[in-house]
């Protein structure tokens, strides 16, 4: 499965903001457009950003319509998610995948947005696990978080080496492995098992992160992945942040170390700051000893043509 590279996200282009999951506060919404404009881009906030239905940013019809409209609109160069929360999975069985394939463009988000990343990855569309507008970019974002937009602007081509400063590793098994980079939030990855949108982890590099999950709950989620064959089928593991509760280090070790596969942990991605950009759906080489992820294929190319 070959992924077509996206054109560079040059200054002046338009970033569309959608809310496929939870709502944001009124104050955050007032300040949000200026954040994108200060990065050098035009911004279009889709209607669902301003809607609210209990814990959702508008009803399912509204959020789905925004997703489709953002992909369909040729003036939208990239799609940034407003925030996570809950709700993306409610859209999966109604998403027009052929439309997304015909108008593929970068979609950026994490947490609950993992459900959309899974659908896109399974369809052969690259997307980006990365910062969201009101969750990460409103109040003095870390410069390394903002570097993700520099990558989208300057290019992510074959041979590019991602080598961020790592936090203290939770698990480390030296080695190298190659495959498609898939994954995201552990809770969402587990919730997709048994559905048509479950991630295909065969010979893949599986990225996982989570927040506010006690060790016993991390244990339950990993047990679910183990029993489903997900851990055995992966070629290697990249671990992001596990924040907000007691460290699950012993649980992670108990599941991953017996597999003997390369594990690189402490990657600054997920519910953390900095929250760096990760290319999902792309073929990569993982070197856990060197602390690097290297792209095998072009993802953002100044010479690529628009896919819309």
C-alpha positions as CSV (number, residue, x, y, z in Angstrom):
1,X,0.0,0.0,0.0
2,X,1.7,3.2,-1.2
3,X,0.7,6.5,0.3
4,X,0.6,9.6,-2.0
5,X,2.6,12.5,-0.5
6,X,0.8,15.7,0.4
7,X,1.9,19.1,-0.8
8,X,3.7,21.3,1.7
9,X,1.5,23.3,3.9
10,X,2.8,26.7,2.8
11,X,2.0,29.9,4.7
12,X,-1.2,31.6,3.5
13,X,-3.0,28.3,2.9
14,X,-6.2,27.5,4.8
15,X,-6.4,25.2,7.8
16,X,-9.9,23.9,8.5
17,X,-10.8,23.2,12.1
18,X,-13.4,20.5,12.9
19,X,-14.8,19.1,16.2
20,X,-15.5,15.4,15.6
21,X,-15.5,14.7,19.4
22,X,-16.1,17.0,22.4
23,X,-16.9,20.7,22.6
24,X,-14.6,23.5,23.7
25,X,-15.4,26.4,26.0
26,X,-16.7,29.8,24.6
27,X,-13.5,31.5,25.7
28,X,-11.3,29.0,23.9
29,X,-13.4,29.4,20.7
30,X,-13.0,33.1,20.8
31,X,-9.2,32.8,21.0
32,X,-8.7,29.9,18.7
33,X,-8.7,31.5,15.2
34,X,-5.9,33.9,16.1
35,X,-3.7,30.9,17.0
36,X,-3.8,29.6,13.4
37,X,-3.4,33.0,11.9
38,X,-0.3,33.7,14.1
39,X,1.2,30.5,12.5
40,X,0.8,32.2,9.1
41,X,-2.3,30.4,7.9
42,X,-5.9,31.3,7.1
43,X,-8.4,29.5,9.2
44,X,-11.9,28.2,8.7
45,X,-13.8,27.1,11.8
46,X,-16.5,24.6,10.8
47,X,-20.0,24.9,12.3
48,X,-19.6,22.0,14.7
49,X,-16.9,23.9,16.6
50,X,-19.6,26.2,17.9
51,X,-22.2,23.5,18.6
52,X,-22.8,21.6,21.8
53,X,-24.9,18.5,22.6
54,X,-24.1,17.5,26.2
55,X,-20.6,15.9,25.9
56,X,-20.5,16.2,22.1
57,X,-19.6,19.1,19.8
58,X,-23.0,19.0,18.2
59,X,-25.0,16.0,17.0
60,X,-23.6,13.2,14.9
61,X,-25.0,14.7,11.7
62,X,-23.4,18.0,12.3
63,X,-20.0,16.6,13.1
64,X,-20.0,14.1,10.2
65,X,-21.1,16.9,7.8
66,X,-18.1,19.0,8.9
67,X,-15.7,16.1,8.4
68,X,-16.9,15.5,4.9
69,X,-17.1,19.2,4.0
70,X,-13.5,19.8,5.2
71,X,-12.2,17.0,3.0
72,X,-14.3,17.9,0.1
73,X,-13.4,21.6,0.1
74,X,-10.4,22.3,-2.2
75,X,-9.6,25.4,-0.3
76,X,-8.8,23.5,2.8
77,X,-5.2,22.4,2.8
78,X,-5.1,20.5,6.1
79,X,-7.6,19.6,8.9
80,X,-6.9,20.3,12.5
81,X,-9.1,18.9,15.2
82,X,-10.4,21.2,17.9
83,X,-10.0,18.8,20.8
84,X,-10.6,15.2,21.8
85,X,-13.0,14.0,24.5
86,X,-15.4,11.6,23.0
87,X,-17.5,11.1,19.9
88,X,-15.3,10.3,16.9
89,X,-16.1,6.6,17.0
90,X,-19.8,7.4,16.7
91,X,-19.1,8.6,13.1
92,X,-17.1,5.6,11.8
93,X,-19.9,3.6,10.1
94,X,-21.2,6.7,8.3
95,X,-17.9,8.1,7.0
96,X,-17.7,8.3,3.2
97,X,-14.3,6.6,2.8
98,X,-14.2,7.0,-1.0
99,X,-14.7,10.7,-0.5
100,X,-11.8,10.9,1.9
101,X,-9.6,8.9,-0.5
102,X,-10.5,11.2,-3.4
103,X,-9.7,14.3,-1.4
104,X,-7.0,13.1,1.0
105,X,-5.3,15.8,3.0
106,X,-3.5,15.9,6.4
107,X,-5.7,15.4,9.4
108,X,-4.1,16.3,12.8
109,X,-5.2,15.2,16.2
110,X,-4.9,12.6,19.0
111,X,-6.7,11.1,21.9
112,X,-10.3,10.3,20.8
113,X,-9.2,11.2,17.2
114,X,-7.4,7.8,17.2
115,X,-10.7,6.4,15.9
116,X,-10.4,8.6,12.8
117,X,-6.7,7.8,12.4
118,X,-7.5,4.1,12.4
119,X,-10.1,4.5,9.7
120,X,-7.7,6.5,7.6
121,X,-4.7,4.2,8.2
122,X,-6.8,1.2,7.2
123,X,-7.8,3.0,4.0
124,X,-4.2,3.9,3.1
125,X,-4.4,7.6,4.0
126,X,-1.6,9.1,6.0
127,X,-2.6,11.2,9.0
128,X,-0.8,12.9,11.9
129,X,-1.0,12.2,15.6
130,X,-0.3,15.7,16.9
131,X,-1.5,18.7,18.8
132,X,-5.1,20.0,18.7
133,X,-6.2,23.6,18.7
134,X,-7.8,24.2,22.1
135,X,-5.9,21.3,23.9
136,X,-2.4,22.2,23.0
137,X,-2.0,25.5,21.1
138,X,-3.9,28.2,23.0
139,X,-1.6,29.1,25.9
140,X,2.1,29.4,25.2
141,X,2.6,26.0,23.4
142,X,5.9,24.3,23.7
143,X,8.2,25.2,20.8
144,X,8.7,21.5,20.0
145,X,4.9,21.2,19.7
146,X,4.9,23.9,17.1
147,X,7.7,22.3,15.2
148,X,5.1,19.9,13.8
149,X,3.7,22.7,11.7
150,X,7.2,23.5,10.5
151,X,7.4,19.8,9.3
152,X,4.2,20.2,7.5
153,X,5.5,23.3,5.9
154,X,9.0,22.3,5.1
155,X,8.5,18.7,4.2
156,X,8.6,15.1,5.5
157,X,10.4,13.0,2.9
158,X,11.9,9.5,2.7
159,X,14.9,9.3,4.9
160,X,13.8,12.0,7.4
161,X,14.8,11.0,10.9
162,X,12.6,11.9,13.9
163,X,14.8,12.1,17.0
164,X,13.1,14.1,19.7
165,X,14.5,14.3,23.3
166,X,12.9,11.4,25.1
167,X,11.6,11.4,28.6
168,X,12.7,8.6,31.0
169,X,11.9,5.4,29.2
170,X,9.3,3.1,30.8
171,X,10.3,0.1,28.8
172,X,13.4,-0.4,26.6
173,X,14.2,-3.3,24.4
174,X,17.1,-2.5,22.0
175,X,16.6,-3.5,18.4
176,X,15.2,-2.3,15.0
177,X,12.1,-3.1,13.1
178,X,10.2,-1.7,10.2
179,X,6.6,-1.4,9.2
180,X,3.6,0.9,9.0
181,X,3.3,3.2,12.0
182,X,-0.2,2.8,13.5
183,X,-2.0,3.4,16.8
184,X,-2.7,6.2,19.1
185,X,-4.6,6.3,22.4
186,X,-4.6,2.8,24.0
187,X,-8.2,3.0,25.2
188,X,-9.5,3.8,21.7
189,X,-7.3,1.2,20.1
190,X,-8.8,-1.4,22.4
191,X,-12.3,-0.2,21.9
192,X,-12.0,-0.8,18.1
193,X,-11.2,-4.5,18.5
194,X,-13.9,-6.7,17.0
195,X,-15.1,-3.9,14.7
196,X,-14.3,-3.3,11.0
197,X,-12.1,-0.3,12.1
198,X,-9.7,-2.3,14.3
199,X,-6.1,-1.5,13.5
200,X,-4.2,-3.9,11.3
201,X,-1.0,-4.4,13.3
202,X,0.5,-7.2,11.3
203,X,4.2,-6.4,11.0
204,X,3.4,-2.8,12.1
205,X,5.1,-0.5,14.5
206,X,2.4,0.0,17.2
207,X,2.3,3.4,18.9
208,X,0.4,3.7,22.2
209,X,-0.2,6.4,24.8
210,X,-2.9,7.2,27.3
211,X,-3.9,9.4,30.2
212,X,-5.7,9.2,33.5
213,X,-5.7,5.4,33.4
214,X,-4.7,3.5,36.6
215,X,-2.2,0.7,36.2
216,X,-4.9,-2.0,36.6
217,X,-6.9,-0.4,33.8
218,X,-3.8,-0.3,31.5
219,X,-3.3,-4.0,32.4
220,X,-6.9,-4.7,31.3
221,X,-6.5,-2.8,28.0
222,X,-3.2,-4.5,27.2
223,X,-4.7,-7.9,28.1
224,X,-7.4,-7.2,25.6
225,X,-4.8,-6.4,22.9
226,X,-2.8,-9.6,23.9
227,X,-5.8,-11.9,23.7
228,X,-6.8,-10.4,20.3
229,X,-3.3,-11.1,18.9
230,X,-2.5,-7.4,18.5
231,X,0.7,-7.5,20.5
232,X,2.0,-10.7,18.9
233,X,1.4,-9.5,15.4
234,X,3.2,-6.1,15.8
235,X,6.9,-5.9,14.7
236,X,7.8,-3.3,17.4
237,X,6.4,-0.7,19.8
238,X,6.7,3.0,20.2
239,X,5.4,4.3,23.5
240,X,4.3,7.9,24.1
241,X,3.2,9.5,27.3
242,X,1.2,7.8,30.1
243,X,0.2,10.6,32.3
244,X,-2.3,11.6,35.1
245,X,-2.0,8.5,37.3
246,X,0.5,6.2,38.9
247,X,3.1,5.1,36.4
248,X,2.1,1.9,34.6
249,X,5.8,0.9,34.0
250,X,5.6,-2.5,35.6
251,X,2.4,-3.4,33.7
252,X,4.0,-2.3,30.4
253,X,7.1,-4.3,31.1
254,X,5.1,-7.4,32.0
255,X,3.4,-7.4,28.6
256,X,6.1,-6.1,26.3
257,X,9.4,-7.5,27.6
258,X,8.4,-11.2,27.1
259,X,7.7,-10.5,23.4
260,X,11.4,-9.7,22.8
261,X,10.5,-7.1,20.1
262,X,12.0,-3.6,19.9
263,X,10.4,-1.1,22.3
264,X,11.2,2.6,22.3
265,X,9.4,4.5,25.0
266,X,9.4,8.1,26.4
267,X,8.4,9.5,23.0
268,X,7.0,13.0,23.5
269,X,3.6,12.4,22.0
270,X,0.1,12.2,23.5
271,X,-1.3,14.0,26.6
272,X,1.9,15.8,27.3
273,X,4.0,18.8,26.5
274,X,5.7,18.9,24.1
275,X,3.3,16.9,22.0
276,X,5.2,16.2,18.8
277,X,4.0,15.2,15.4
278,X,3.9,11.5,14.4
279,X,3.0,10.3,10.9
280,X,0.5,7.5,11.1
281,X,-0.1,5.1,8.3
282,X,3.4,5.6,6.9
283,X,6.1,3.0,6.6
284,X,8.9,3.7,9.1
285,X,12.0,2.2,10.5
286,X,12.2,2.1,14.3
287,X,15.6,2.0,16.0
288,X,15.0,1.7,19.7
289,X,18.8,1.7,20.5
290,X,19.3,5.0,18.6
291,X,15.9,6.5,19.7
292,X,14.8,7.2,16.2
293,X,12.0,6.8,13.8
294,X,12.9,7.1,10.1
295,X,10.5,7.6,7.3
296,X,10.7,5.2,4.4
297,X,8.5,7.3,2.0
298,X,7.6,10.8,1.2
299,X,4.7,12.2,3.2
300,X,5.0,16.0,2.8
301,X,6.7,17.0,-0.4
302,X,7.1,20.5,-1.9
303,X,6.7,18.9,-5.3
304,X,3.5,17.0,-4.6
305,X,0.3,18.0,-6.2
306,X,-2.9,18.6,-4.3
307,X,-5.1,15.6,-4.0
308,X,-8.3,17.5,-3.9
